[in-house]
Amino acid sequence: MSAGNGSDAARRRSRRGKGKGPTLASAKASGDFWGSPDKLPGVEEVTVSSDPSAVVRSLGRPPFPGHEAVSEYYLRAVYDNTAKLAEVLATAGGLLSDPADNG
């Protein structure tokens, strides 16, 4: 390996990253892209389901021959965890409806 190859590699490394990354102009352009938050439509409050897997369960047993009970258990766990995550996100965003309002 000659000395010239090493210095070329050093120059390439020193040029990496120059001119890259967000600039003020690109930040302004991204703000233009997303638009004004004042123009967004209103949002409805989120109501938590007492049985998140009810609709899917109404379709019948999962089509996994010999593994219906186990697959139902895991699918229900996924639906329940997804509903909990949605509740947490709605609470964090101030969108969770008051349970007293639901009667």
C-alpha positions, 0 to 999 in steps of 0.5 A, a space after each residue: 500500500 503506498 502513502 498516496 492511498 492512505 492520504 486519499 482515504 484520509 481526504 475522503 473521510 474528511 469530506 464525509 458529512 460536509 454539506 449534509 444534515 438539516 439546514 435552516 432552509 430545509 427546516 423551513 421547507 418541512 414546516 411549509 410541507 406540514 402546514 399550519 396546525 390551526 387548519 387541522 380539523 377537530 378531533 373526537 375523543 377516544 372511548 376505550 372498548 371493554 372487549 377489544 377482540 369482540 369483532 374479530 371473535 365474532 368472525 369465528 375461530 381462527 383457521 389454524 387447525 389443531 391450534 385454535 385455542 392457543 391462537 385465540 389466546 395470543 390473538 386476544 393478547 394482541 388485541 388487548 395490548 393494542 387497546 391498552 396502547 391506544 388508551 395510553 396514547 389517547 391519554 397522553 394526547 388529552 383525547 380520552 373521553 370521560 367515562 362518566 359521559 358514556 353513561 
